[in-house]
Amino acid sequence: MPVTVHLETANRALSLSRTTGYDLAKRGRYPCTVLRLGNAYRVVTADLLKLLTSTHPRAPVLKSPGS
């Protein structure tokens, strides 16, 4: 896995729309660490994976394909 992923990739993993994801990133409210590199936003993969595998009640619920 890469150290960071594009914000679009993280948005899909978290079931966030493009608009919501960018808005959260701009306001510093994205649910994991976001790095701003020029005009690009990158999300730290380790933080994203931690959030996706969390058992915290506010963590996103992932559905398997076909369910």
C-alpha positions in Angstrom: 0.0 0.0 0.0 1.2 3.5 -0.7 1.9 5.9 2.2 -0.8 8.2 1.0 -3.8 8.0 -1.3 -5.7 10.5 -3.3 -8.6 12.2 -1.5 -11.0 10.7 -4.1 -9.9 7.2 -3.1 -10.4 7.9 0.6 -13.8 9.5 -0.2 -14.9 6.3 -1.9 -13.7 4.1 1.0 -15.6 6.3 3.4 -18.7 6.6 1.3 -18.3 10.4 1.1 -19.3 12.4 -2.0 -16.6 14.4 -3.7 -18.1 17.7 -2.5 -18.4 16.6 1.1 -14.9 15.1 1.1 -13.3 18.2 -0.3 -15.3 20.5 2.0 -14.2 18.5 5.1 -10.6 18.5 4.0 -10.6 22.3 3.3 -12.1 22.9 6.8 -9.7 20.6 8.5 -12.6 18.3 9.6 -11.8 15.2 7.5 -12.0 12.0 9.7 -8.3 11.2 9.2 -5.0 13.0 8.4 -5.0 15.0 5.1 -1.9 16.5 3.6 -2.2 19.5 1.3 0.5 19.3 -1.4 0.0 22.4 -3.6 -3.5 22.0 -5.0 -3.7 18.3 -4.2 -5.0 16.6 -1.1 -3.5 13.3 0.0 -4.8 11.1 2.9 -2.4 9.1 5.1 -3.2 5.5 4.3 -2.4 4.2 7.9 -5.0 6.6 9.3 -7.6 5.7 6.7 -7.0 1.9 7.4 -7.3 2.5 11.2 -10.6 4.3 10.7 -12.0 1.7 8.4 -11.1 -1.2 10.8 -12.2 0.7 13.9 -15.0 -0.7 16.1 -15.8 2.9 17.2 -19.6 3.6 16.9 -18.9 6.5 14.5 -16.7 4.5 12.2 -18.2 3.9 8.7 -20.0 0.6 8.2 -18.6 -1.3 5.2 -20.9 -3.5 3.2 -19.6 -6.5 1.2 -20.5 -6.5 -2.5 -24.0 -7.8 -3.1 -25.4 -7.0 0.3 
